Amino acid sequence: MDSARRTPKLYSMKLQNTSPMSPRWHYDVFLSFRGEDTRKTFSGDLYKALIEAGIHRFKDDDELPRGNDIPSELIKAIKESRTSIVVFSKDYASSKWCIDELLEILDSKRTVNQLVFLVFYDVHRDDVHRQTGSFQSAFVRHEERFDRIKVEEWRRVMTEATSLDGWEFNDDTNGCESEFVQRIIMNVLHKIKRKLFVAKHPVGLDSRVEELKMLLKGRVDNSCVLGVYGISGIGKTTLVKEFYNTITHQYEGSCFRARVGDKLKQPNGLVRLQDELFYELQGKSYVNCDIDEGINLIKVKLGFTRVLIVLDGFDELSQMDSLIGQSSWLGRGSMIIVTTRSGYILDHARVDIRYEVNELDSEESLMLFSQYAFRSSIPLQSHKHISKEIVKCSARTPLHIEVIGSLLVGKSVNEWKSMLEKLKKQVMIEKVENY
């Protein structure tokens, strides 16, 4: 059997928590490398690190049928992968299979916007770009065996690939290989990490996200606990999701946990939450049945890591310290974001910065209402006046406005007027009760 068909070791890897929001991507990372060069060294270590980060192998070339061309199963796996990592090593170009695979990867980048990262392991980028050094020797042999047009295409793809992002590791870098592997893992995982779904109609978020950024300005290098509070339905969760999406790439690890208060009330809820944090931030599960042990693990395991943690929906002050501890326990520059309906909890918790989520203003309220009532950012001209009156009488919380707008979709004018009268009566009752 031709060694050029045997040597590349090819993997496709799949995250356990593949999101239904991205049906096009079946796999997160497709790893391509010359097996004889790096299977037992760098690529093997990189593959193991990806698994430890929570990414699992789909299958390798040992399970694929042999032949002169890349199997259709492999091409399908490439096109269904969100990201490809190509490890260029000294003998990479000697494998026809490797180069043809690179052609498929770059085609996927053009056609389905696949992310592609390069690793130059014990070779220089310029050697790949110009096909010099060991790459020159490989192409001399190819020119003796294959069609000239085909070899020119292979040269072109080598040159084209080197314009992409990548990392070099060779004698000139003088770095630690294990640290190099971890740097790749963190960069790639930040790129492929799926953003949280925020809201169907995210009205008024941009300005509030900017306010949060201004509050945190100058605290980049310090650990921090941010407390976000406001009444029920005001949009606390929506806001912190959007904020999380905009800053998560700045951290070595990040996680978002919703309905924390409810989970803490379940049997062993605190221990389970501690374990969930460890698993998502480090790709490992620390099974324990002791709260104090969990606190100590936070100190030991996360003390040197820059992480972003969101704990949404806190309503238990007594257990907050056990779950998040002090921000100083975390690595430099880490952030914990806590949301709660109660400003009282934040008054007595270890919170560095507080942010109150206020009601939408009249313009934002009308825009959000229109999105649900008319499927448009502005109301119909015939309903403009009554829409303004309804919004004026409504509690200006996103949840309340969403409910009212949804109830009025396709309803008659009389039904709209009836809703307005109900809201006016409710406003009068609240005024009397507050008098």
N, C-alpha and C positions, 0 to 999 in steps of 0.2 A: 504493500500500500504506500502511496506517495506520502512522504513525511510532511510535505506542505499542507496536506489535508488533515494530518493527525495532530499537529502540534498546538494550534491555538486552543486555548481553554476559554470557553465562553459561558457567561452566566447572565441570567436575567433575574432580578430580585424584586420582591414584592413586599410592600409595607403591610403589616397586619391590619391597620386601620384604614384600608383603601376607602376613599370617600365616594359616596354615590353622586356627589356633585361633579365628578370628573369621569364620566363613563368611558371617555375615549382612551384614557390611560389605564391599561391593565397592570402595568408594572412601573415601578418608580426608578429603578436603576438597571441599566444594561452594562455589564462590565466586560470589556474586550481586552485580551492580552495574549502575547505569545507564550504558550505554555512552557516550552523548554527553557525559556529565559527566566521567568519570574514566578512560575507556579508555586515553587517551594520557598520562595523568598518574599519579595515585596507584594506581588499580586495576591499571594496566599494570605499575607497579613492584612492587606486591604479588604479582601473578601471576608475574613473573619471579623474585622472591625465593623463592617457593614452589618453583619448578622448581629453582633453584640449591640449595635445601635437600634435594633428592632426590625432590621430588614432581612428577609429570608430568601433563600435560593429558590428559583423556579425550576430550572434544570440545566444541565451542562451538555457539552458536545458529545459525551460518551453515550448519550441516549438518542442522538440524532443519526439518521441514515447517512452513509458515506457516499461520496461521489465527487465529480470534478467541480460542481457548483455548490454554493451555499444552499442548504435545505430550505424549503419554503417555510417550515416551522420556525426556523431561526430568523428569517426575514420578517415574519409576522411578529415575533417577539421584539425585534428591534423597533418596528413601527408602532408597537403598542406600549413602548417604554417612554416614560416622561423624560428621562435623562440617560445619556450614554457617557461612560467614562472609558477613554481609550488610553491604554498604557503603552507608550512607545518605548521599546527596549532595543538593544543592539541588533538583534536578529529579527525584529518585527517585520521588516520589509522582505525578508526571505520567504515569508509565507504568502502564497497567492490567496489563500482563504482569508487571512487577516486583511489584506488590502481590499479585496472585494467586499468584505464586511464593512470596512471604512467607507467605501462608496455608498453602501446602503444607509449607513449612519448619517452621512452628510446629506443624502437625499431626504431622509426623514427630517433633518433640520430645516431644509428648504420647504418641504411639503406640509409637514404637520407641526412645525415650530418646536421640534425637539431641542432640549438643552443638551449641549455637548461640551464635555470637559476633557482636557488632555493632561496626561502625566508623562513627562520626559524623564524616564528612569535610567540613569547612567548613560544618557545621551544628551546632546545639545539640540536645542530647538532648530538651530541653523543647519545641522546635519540632516534633519528631517526635511526642512524647507528646501534645501538645495540638493538633496540626495548625495551627500558627501560622506566620507568615512565608511562605516559598515554598511550604510544605506547605498552607497555607490557600488560596493561589491555585489550587493544583492541585486541591483538593477542590471548590472553587467550580465549576471547569470540569466535574469529574466529575458533580456534582449536576445540571448542565444536560444531560448526555448519557446518564446511566445511571439505572437504577432506584434509588429512595431506599433500599430495604432493602439492596441490594448496596453502596451507598456507605457506609451505616452499618456494614456488616460490615468494609469496608476501614478505616474509622476505628477500629473496635474492634481490628483486628489491629495497627495502628500503635501504639496505646496499650499493648496487651499486650506487644508486642515490646520496648518500652523498659524493661521490668522486668528484662531479661536483662543479663548481663555485657557490657561493651563498652569501647571506647576513643574518646576525642574528640580530634580534631585540627582546630584552627581558629586564628584570629588571637589568641585569648586564651591558647593554650597556649605560643606562642613557642618551639616545639621544632623540631628538625631532622627533616624528613620521612623521610629514609633511616633515621635511628635509630628513628623511630616504626614504620616497616615492620619493622625487625629485631626490635623488641620484640613486635610481633604474632606474627611467625614463631616466636620462642622460646616464647611462651606457648601458642600453638596446638599446636606440635609436642610440648610437654610433656604436653598433655592427650591427644593422640591416640597417644602412644607406647605401644605394647603392652607389657604386662608379660611377663617371662620366665616360662615354665612352671617351677615349682619342684619339686614332687614329688607323687606320687599321694596319699601320706599324710604330710603335713608335721608329723610328731610332734616335739615338743621344740624347735621353731625359735624360738618367740616369746621365750623366756627368753634364748636365745643372741643373738638380734638386739638385745635390750635391753642385754646385756652389751657388745656392740660399740658401741652408742650411748653408753654410759657411758664407755667407753675414749676415745671421740672427743669427749666433751663439752669445750667450751672451745676447740676447734680449728677452729671454723667458718670463721674468717677467714684461716686459715693453710693453705698447701698441705701435703699429707700423703701418705705411703706407708704403707699398712696391710698387714702380712703375716699371712696366715692359714695355719696349718699343722696337720698331723695325719696319722695313718696312713691307708693306703689304705682306702676304704670308710667312713670316719668321717663323711662328710657335708659336706666342705669346700665343694664346688660348690653343693650344695643350700643351705647357709647363706648363701653370698655372693650367690646369686641372690635369695633372699628379702630380704637386706639391700639389695641393688641396687634391687629393686622399691619398697622403702619410702622410699628417699632420692633416686631419680633425678630427681624433679620439682624438686629444689632446684638443679639444675645447668643451665647453658646448653647443654651437650652431654653425651652419655653413650654408652658402648659397652661391650659384654661380649664378650670373646674367649675361647672354650673351647679346651682341648687345645693350649695355647700351646707346650708343650715338644715335642710331636710336629711342629707346624708349623715350628718353628725348625730341625728336622733335615732339612727338605726343601730342595731347591736354591733358593737365593735366598729362603729362608724369612723371614729377618729383614726384608729389604727389602719383601717382600709384606705382612708384618704391619704395618710402618710405614705402607704405603700404605693398608691397610684402615682403620687408625685415622684417617688424614686424611679418607678418604672418608666414614666414618660420622659423624665429628665436624664436618666442614665441608661435606659434600656435594660434595667435589671430589677428584679423583684426581691425585696428584703422581707421575707416572711417573719413576722414577730407578733407577739401577743401582749406587748407591754408598751404603754404610751411613752414612758421615760426612755425606753430603748429607741423609740422612733425619734424622740427629740435629739438624742445623742447622735443618731445616724445623720440627721439634718446637719448638725455641726461638722461631723467628720467628712461626710461624702459631698456636701455642697459648699463647704467653706472656701474652696478655691475655684469655684466655677461661677461665671457671670450668667445668671439665669433670670428669666421673667416668669412670674407666677401670678395667675389671676384666680382669685377665690371669690366666686360670685354668689351673693345671696346669704351673707352671714347674718344670723340672728342670735348667736350664742356667745356672749362676751367671755364666759368662763372657760371656754375651750379654745379661744383664739390663740392664746399664747402657746399652747401645746402644738398647734398645727403650724403656725408661722414663726413662732418664737420672736426673737429680735432680729431686725434687719442686719445687724452686725454679724450674725451667724453665717450669712450668705457671702458669696464671693464679692469682691470689689466691683461696684457698678451694677449689682443685682437690684431687681425691683419686685416688690410684691404689691399687687393691686387688690384691694378688698372692697366689695360693694355691700351696702346694707341700707335698709330703710331708716335706721335709727342713728341719728347724729349722736345720741347718748353713748352708743357703743364706741364710736370713734373718740369721744371725749375721754374714755377710760382705757383705751387700747394704745398700743405702741405704734401710733401713726405719725409719720413725719409731716405729711401734707394732706389737707382735706379739700375736697371739691364737692360742692353741692350742685346737683343737676336741677336746673330751673325749668319752668314750663316753657313751651314754645311761644314765640311772640305771635301777634295776630297774622302776620304775613306767612310765617311758617305753618301755622295752624290751618290756614285756608288752603295752602298748597297741599298739605298732607291729606286734609279732608277731600279735596278734589281728586287726588290720586285714587282714593277708594270709592268715592261716589260717582265720578265721571271717567275714571281711567285716564285722567289728564292732569297736568299741573295747575290748570286754571279751571274754574267752574264754567258751565254753560252760561251764555249771556242771559238766557231766560231765567236762570236760577241763581244768578250772581248775588242779588240782594238777600234772598232768603238763606243762601249759603253763609254769607257773612254774619247774619243774625244767629244762625245755628252755632257757628264757631264761637261767636261772642258769648253765648250762653253756656257753652260747653266748658268743662274742666280741660285746660289746655295741656293734657297729657297725651302722648302719642297713642297709648292704648285706648283711651276714651274716644279720641277722634277717629281712630281706626274702626271701632265698633259702630259708632253712629254712622260714619260714611258707608260702611258695608251694609248696614240695615236699610239705607235709603236707595241703594242701587236699583234702578228701574221702577221705583215707586211713583205713584201719582202725586200731583201737586197738593191735593188734600192731605195725603199721608205725610208729606213734607211739613205742611202747616201744623198737623197734629203733633209731630215730633217737636217742632219749635215751641208749641204751647206747653208740652210736658217739661221741656228744658227750662222754660221761663218760670214755671211753678216750682221746679226744683231749686232754682236760684233764689226765689223768694223764701222758701222754707229754710235754706241754709242761712240766709240773712237774719231771719227771725231767731234761729237757733244760736247764732253767734252774737246776737244783740246783748 
